[in-house]
Amino acid sequence: MSGTQSVDLFKGQSRLPKFAVPKRYDLRLTPDLAACKFTGTVCVVVDIVGDTKFLVLNAADLVVTEGSVSFRNQDSSQVGYQISANPVIAVREGSALGEGTIRIGFSGILNDQMKGFYRSTYEYNGEKKNMAVTQFEPADARRCFPCWDEPAFKATFKITLEVPHDLVALSNMPVVEEKLNGLVKTLFFEESPIMSTYLVAVVVGLFDYVEDTASDGTKVRVYCQVGKTSQGNFALDVAVKTLDLYTRYFSVPYSLPKLDMVAIPDFLPGLWRIMVWLLIVKQLCFMMIVAVVVAHELAHQWFGNLVTMEWWTHLWLNEGFATWVSYLAADSLFPEWKIWTQFLDETTEGLRLDALEESHPIEVDVNHASEIDEIFDDISYRKGASVIRMLHSYLGAECFQYACSNAKTEDLWSVLEEESGVPVKMLMNSWTKQKGYPVVTVKIKENSLEFEQSQFLSSGSNGEGQWMVPITICHGSYESQKNFLLKTTSENLQIGEVGVSLFGKEDHDKLENHWIKLNVDQTGFYRVKYDDVLTARLRSAIEGKQLSVADRFGILDDSYALCMACKLPLSSFLSLVDSFREELEYTVLSQLIAISYKVVRIVADATPELLGDVKQIFINLFQFSAEERRGPPRCNVTGELLTVLAELGHDSTRDEALKRFAVFLDDRNTPLLPPDTRKDSHAVVVDDFSAGGICCCDAGVDASNRSGYESLLRIYREADLSQEKGRVLSSLACCPDPQMVLVVLNFLLSSEVRSQDVFYGLAGGSREGRETAWQWLKDNWEHISKTWGSGFLIGRFISSIVSPFSSEEKAEEVSEFFSTRSRPNIARTLRQSIERVRINSNWVQHVRLDDSLPPLINALLSPTGKR
């Protein structure tokens, strides 16, 4: 077989061959920040473990320097030549086993894709500057240097950087030597521990930092914008305390000599975008987010980085565990926050996605690197974290306090099973090996409770899944619980068992009218459907303020999901919503607000003649909360309440919003809306912006009067805070005038909007503008695909624009358009988006058939209201 024919065998393969294993990388990079280019060389010590003449590496978007590829055997004989640049394939003479060294020279572009070795921009003294940043997870180290870019191919890394003398250059390890040659300095970094390529990190830019030392002596630094070092203190404090906490919790010391965190303006996963928020905002809601994010990333230092998965099938365990333990850490550090109520958002988003027929198991087979981006989703992160929390709650905290020595699922379950005596592997396989989750239907019949599980699907279809479900029950009190494992499709439980368990025999006669709540505090990853009798009792319990925040949230969210799936009439759901009319808790109110937007949209499509009345129901609901709530102790929902009231058409709120907005335009120092630079009140300013006229519908933006749009654009351009720019883009997206929607969408593609910020302007677009947005997507698909097509961000264009539609005809149209334009990294997202369109279509039809809806609305809007 010729050399060329043999090389062809390796091209397009999903995995690298295993006949050569990298042991050590010596990587030298020279970035040119002005030209946005870089050059480099890599020397890799390779252990040849199989009979081969070929060395196959990953490389993408790199130019291999002509004549630079060579291979040196153990005996120092040098042979080999380049055959292909992507992948890099070198041929050597002979096929002796043992170690050798391959050397490759290369060059590349500091791209604007936020992956590989890319450029990020910032302003310093009014001048736009570039920094060079790496983002290699999951499979983009190959865009920086030729390598074995799969997590199983672990090696050590010795990195050398040549950079301008006045810039800061960081990598995984500390600098061991620095040489200055004129205006260029060369930094030699200590060799790293054994790790995967996606963990290699390089940052080159202009930074200041604050630092502290953990109790074990580890130096911790937060790098941030020059002149703003004091604003990194909270992140630093969280990092130091979390480092100490994890060292105790895992009973394993932190394994590296330093810990650096860097605020990067453009960073794909959004981690350090949140860090930028932290550097500016001291409001507690943002502090919660930052604490969780910092704790999440630090968790990877024990679970998922230095001890990492062999392939991306087990991604969920890395990310799910890090997500779960980040809340555990935040709760330990800041118990007054009651952070587990915020975790409900994680569970809810996981439930939303996993209710699709086009979901995927937690453990999903990944056949090619191009498919990896799609599994960095709410299943891996949020369902994964929620299932771990469910298991933690069922087994108890002590079982989870161990050192995690291997990220393979089977090994983890074995350890937990041995420690707990519970069949953990069987239980968890039912949650990780199959997609979806159950809805547990509970009915009261004579003296027993009947439980039945079936797969929940938002489409309303019948699924075939079956799970081992950890059931928790409260009956009229939180003082004690009844727990059991629902192993079969159905099971009965005598109320006497629950009553005796909770109250004792003497109180059995009092149990008849007590409320019964399953999935106590929403620690389980499943939904619950109650019969009419039990639902009525829960409504009374909500009105009587007898249920916890988490349980009120869970009842609301489960009922909303059942309504969407056409398993509960909208009239019944609105009757339940009425029981929340005196709700004041942020977590529940925020969910009510999100649900109100979706219900209003569906009613607009299904029964537009009822739209005004449905809006009024929600206005009445939120008006009480807005008037009663006076500065919450934790997260500020006042802005959300004022925004939803304005968008629903509450006249006095709209009038006040316009007045505040007008004052702000004339006086940027007005106390009504303090300027962006007022760090301490920034989050309140953002809320007031939303309540005070930033929404296009409130600012009077249409094609004949662009003054509102131009005012918003001026605010965007003058804002120096990324979250403020994002808020303005989100507000622009809600414009109801289709012509202005097109103007806004075209602005998103301009150089004024950062690549990752585009999605602020796509999310939450107006119902009136959705056809315009769809046509814009089709007209610009080639450009969008070229610009964002190599990562998971492109999927957000599809999901944001396609998912809001609600007709079978639109589902067919979308399917037809993408029939010749799909690609592996958007295939699943496309199918999910089309499924959501069909779910909305079914829901619209179901609402139209709800004969109880008009009389229920009349009852709720009557002078006395429905009681």
Secondary structure, 3 states (H helix, E strand, C coil): CCHHHHHHCCCCCCCCCCCEEEEEEEEEEEEECCCCEEEEEEEEEEEECCCCCEEEEECCCEEECCCCCEEEECCCCEECEEEEECCEEEECCCCCCEEEEEEEEEEEECECCCCEEEEEEEEECCEEEEEEEEECCCCCHHHCCCECCCCCCCEEEEEEEEEECCCEEEECCCEEEEEEECCEEEEEECCCCCECHHHCCEEEECCEEEEEECCCCCEEEEEECCCCHHHHHHHHHHHHHHHHHHHHHHCCCCCCCEEEEECCCCCCCCHHHHHHHHHHCCCHHHHHHHHHHHHHHHHCCCCCCCCCCCCHHHHHHHHHHHHHHHHHHHHHHCHHHCCHHHHHHHHHHHHHHHCCCCCCCCCCCCCCHHHHHHHCCHHHHHHHHHHHHHHHHHHCHHHHCCCCCCCCHHHHHHHHHHHHCCCHHHHHHHHHCCCCCEEEEEEEECCEEEEEEEECCCCCCCCCCCCCEEEEEEECCCCCCEEEEECCCEEEEEHHHHHHHHCCHHHHHHHHHCCEEECHHHCCCCEEEECHHHHHHHHHHHHCCCCCHHHHHHHHHHHHHHHHCCCCCHHHHHHHHHHHCCCCCHHHHHHHHHHHHHHHHHHHHHCHHHHHHHHHHHHHHHHHHHHHCCCCCCCCCHHHHHHHHHHHCCHHHHHHHHHHHHHHHHCCCCCCCCCCCCHHHHHHHHHHHHHHHHCHHHHCCECCECHHHHHHHHHHHHCCCHHHHHHHHHHHHCCCCHHHHHHHHHHHCCCCCCHHHHHHCCCCCCCCCHHHHHHHHHHCHHHHHHHHCCCCCHHHHHHHHHCCCCCHHHHHHHHHHHCCCCCHHHHHHHHHHHHHHHHHHHHHHHHHCCCCHHHHHHHHCCCCCCC
